[in-house]
């Protein structure tokens, strides 16, 4: 999968496609959710993407408008996973 296929969308990807995306981008942040694997902030030039997995194992990549938007997105996701741990 080419990174340009993701532009402005949320895209479900296979593990093979994920490998291709990771080859094309630079990981600038990686957090372990404790429930659904890693959530990554990826950079491709001046574009920023989030790669995450659902607790069921589905993988998604989405483009966000800025590094700050990505930071807020990741923090909100991590807070949601923390609440899941708390029951």
FIKE-170566 format. One line per 4 residues: number of its first residue (from 0); their letters; for each residue x, z, y of N, C-alpha, C. Coordinates in Angstrom, 2 decimals, decimal comma, m for minus. Each point is the difference from the previous one (the first is absolute). Layout:
N
NUM	a	X:Z:Y:X:Z:Y:X:Z:Y | ...
end
This chain:
87
0	xxxx	0,85:0,00:m1,18:m0,85:0,00:1,18:0,89:0,00:1,23 | m0,33:m0,85:0,94:0,71:m0,05:1,27:m0,64:0,98:0,97 | 0,82:0,62:0,80:m0,48:1,01:0,94:m1,01:m0,59:0,98 | 0,11:m1,27:0,33:m0,95:m0,64:0,92:m1,41:m0,08:m0,56
4	xxxx	m0,16:0,13:m1,31:m1,33:m0,01:m0,62:m0,77:1,28:0,30 | 0,67:1,01:0,51:m0,62:1,29:0,24:m0,52:0,11:1,44 | 0,52:m0,80:0,89:m0,26:0,08:1,44:m1,37:0,54:0,37 | 0,00:1,22:0,54:m1,22:0,60:0,54:m1,07:0,37:m1,00
8	xxxx	0,34:0,03:m1,28:m1,00:0,29:m1,03:0,46:1,13:m0,90 | m0,92:0,46:m0,83:0,33:0,91:m1,08:m0,03:m0,85:m1,26 | 1,10:m0,03:m0,72:0,14:m0,89:m1,15:0,30:0,81:m1,26 | m0,80:m0,21:m1,03:0,30:0,58:m1,31:1,12:m0,83:m0,62
12	xxxx	0,99:0,69:m0,56:1,13:m0,72:m0,58:0,34:0,54:m1,38 | 0,62:m0,85:m0,79:0,47:0,38:m1,32:1,38:0,65:0,14 | 0,48:0,59:m1,06:1,34:0,60:0,05:1,05:m1,09:0,20 | m0,23:m1,20:m0,53:0,94:m1,10:0,21:0,01:m0,43:1,46
16	xxxx	m1,19:m0,09:0,62:m0,08:m0,35:1,42:0,65:1,09:0,84 | m0,18:1,26:m0,38:0,61:1,09:0,73:1,52:m0,15:0,02 | 0,58:m0,35:m1,14:1,45:m0,20:m0,06:0,43:m1,06:1,01 | m0,76:m1,08:0,12:0,31:m1,04:0,97:m0,11:0,48:1,43
20	xxxx	m1,04:0,77:0,28:m0,18:0,56:1,35:1,15:0,93:0,34 | 0,39:0,84:m0,93:1,10:0,94:0,25:1,32:m0,72:0,23 | 0,19:m1,17:m0,64:1,21:m0,79:0,22:0,03:m0,60:1,40 | m1,17:m0,30:0,57:m0,08:m0,65:1,30:0,01:0,97:1,18
24	xxxx	m0,20:1,28:m0,27:m0,15:0,99:1,06:1,06:1,08:m0,11 | 0,06:0,83:1,03:0,88:1,17:m0,02:m0,88:1,24:0,05 | 0,20:0,91:m0,94:m0,76:1,26:m0,01:0,57:0,90:1,08 | m0,86:0,42:0,95:0,44:0,89:1,06:m0,49:1,43:m0,23
28	xxxx	m0,93:0,16:m0,91:m0,49:1,32:m0,38:m0,61:m0,09:m1,39 | 0,20:1,04:m0,79:m0,57:0,05:m1,34:m0,36:1,45:m0,30 | m1,28:0,23:m0,30:m0,49:1,35:m0,30:m0,67:0,00:m1,36 | 0,23:1,05:m0,76:m0,67:0,17:m1,28:m1,31:0,75:0,25
32	xxxx	m1,10:m0,59:m0,36:m1,31:0,62:0,24:m0,29:1,14:m0,96 | 0,68:0,02:m1,13:m0,26:1,02:m1,01:m1,20:m0,33:m0,87 | m0,80:m0,96:0,41:m1,20:m0,38:m0,75:0,00:m1,49:m0,32 | 0,40:m0,80:0,98:m0,09:m1,46:m0,16:1,34:m0,67:0,24
36	xxxx	1,06:0,62:m0,44:1,31:m0,62:0,16:0,48:0,00:1,44 | 0,82:m0,99:0,32:0,61:m0,06:1,32:m0,84:m0,81:0,97 | 0,05:0,41:1,25:m0,55:m0,78:1,10:1,19:m0,40:0,85 | 0,13:m1,29:0,25:1,18:m0,51:0,71:m0,38:m0,64:1,32
40	xxxx	0,84:0,22:0,99:m0,09:m0,76:1,25:1,09:m1,05:m0,08 | m0,39:m1,25:0,16:0,91:m1,13:m0,16:0,10:m0,77:1,31 | 1,17:m0,53:0,27:0,20:m0,82:1,19:0,46:m1,39:m0,42 | m0,57:m0,99:0,69:0,40:m1,40:m0,17:0,10:m0,56:1,41
44	xxxx	1,22:m0,08:0,53:0,18:m0,38:1,40:m0,64:1,06:0,88 | m0,92:m0,42:0,87:m0,69:0,97:0,86:m1,36:0,40:m0,55 | m0,30:m0,41:m1,23:m1,28:0,32:m0,63:0,16:1,23:m0,90 | m1,09:0,80:m0,09:0,02:1,24:m0,78:m1,13:m0,03:m1,02
48	xxxx	0,32:0,39:m1,22:m0,95:0,00:m1,11:0,00:1,35:m0,68 | m1,11:0,33:m0,63:m0,10:1,17:m0,86:m0,28:m0,49:m1,41 | 0,73:0,54:m0,96:m0,26:m0,28:m1,41:m0,41:1,32:m0,63 | m1,13:m0,01:m0,68:m0,46:1,22:m0,66:m0,69:m0,34:m1,31
52	xxxx	m0,23:1,03:m0,78:m0,67:m0,13:m1,29:m1,14:0,99:m0,03 | m1,09:m0,38:m0,60:m1,12:0,93:m0,16:0,31:0,93:m1,17 | m0,70:1,13:m0,11:0,20:0,87:m1,16:m0,29:m0,72:m1,32 | m0,80:m1,07:0,04:m0,30:m0,78:m1,21:1,08:m1,02:m0,32
56	xxxx	0,97:m0,19:0,91:1,11:m0,90:m0,27:m0,06:m1,35:0,69 | m1,06:m0,29:0,75:m0,08:m1,27:0,73:0,98:0,04:1,16 | 0,66:m1,11:0,26:1,00:m0,07:1,08:m0,54:m0,86:1,15 | 0,28:0,46:1,23:m0,44:m0,72:1,19:1,12:m0,03:1,03
60	xxxx	0,00:m1,07:0,79:0,88:m0,11:1,16:m0,87:m0,37:1,18 | 0,25:0,63:1,14:m0,74:m0,30:1,22:0,97:m0,07:1,16 | m0,32:m0,87:0,93:0,80:m0,09:1,21:m0,60:0,92:1,06 | 0,86:0,70:0,71:m0,43:0,84:1,11:0,65:m0,52:1,28
64	xxxx	m0,56:0,34:1,12:0,43:m0,57:1,27:1,33:0,50:0,52 | 0,42:1,19:m0,41:1,23:0,56:0,55:0,54:1,09:m0,92 | 1,22:0,39:0,27:0,61:1,10:m0,75:m0,78:1,30:0,22 | m0,49:0,20:1,22:m0,77:1,20:0,31:m1,32:0,02:m0,78
68	xxxx	m0,66:m1,15:m0,08:m1,24:m0,09:m0,77:0,28:0,27:m1,47 | 1,11:m0,50:m0,50:0,37:0,25:m1,40:0,26:1,48:m0,22 | 0,69:0,63:0,93:0,29:1,44:m0,09:m1,31:0,79:m0,08 | m0,94:m0,31:0,88:m1,29:0,71:0,01:m0,75:m0,24:m1,31
72	xxxx	0,03:m1,23:m0,50:m0,67:m0,34:m1,25:0,57:0,81:m1,15 | 1,32:0,04:m0,11:0,66:0,73:m1,09:m0,31:1,49:0,09 | 0,09:0,55:1,18:m0,28:1,44:0,16:m1,44:0,32:m0,40 | m0,94:m0,86:0,36:m1,40:0,22:m0,39:m0,16:m0,08:m1,51
76	xxxx	0,66:m0,97:m0,63:m0,07:m0,12:m1,46:0,59:1,23:m0,68 | 1,17:0,44:0,47:0,64:1,16:m0,61:m0,86:1,24:0,17 | m0,66:0,13:1,14:m0,89:1,15:0,21:m1,18:m0,06:m0,97 | m0,53:m1,19:m0,24:m1,11:m0,15:m0,95:0,45:0,37:m1,41
80	xxxx	1,19:m0,43:m0,39:0,51:0,36:m1,33:0,25:1,50:m0,10 | 0,47:0,60:1,07:0,22:1,45:0,00:m1,32:0,74:m0,22 | m1,07:m0,48:0,65:m1,31:0,62:m0,20:m0,47:m0,16:m1,46 | 0,34:m1,12:m0,64:m0,36:m0,20:m1,41:0,70:1,05:m0,87
84	xxx	1,27:0,31:0,31:0,72:1,00:m0,76:m0,64:1,37:0,16 | m0,51:0,25:1,20:m0,60:1,30:0,28:m1,38:0,17:m0,63 | m0,54:m1,11:m0,50:m1,28:0,05:m0,70:m1,15:0,03:0,92
end
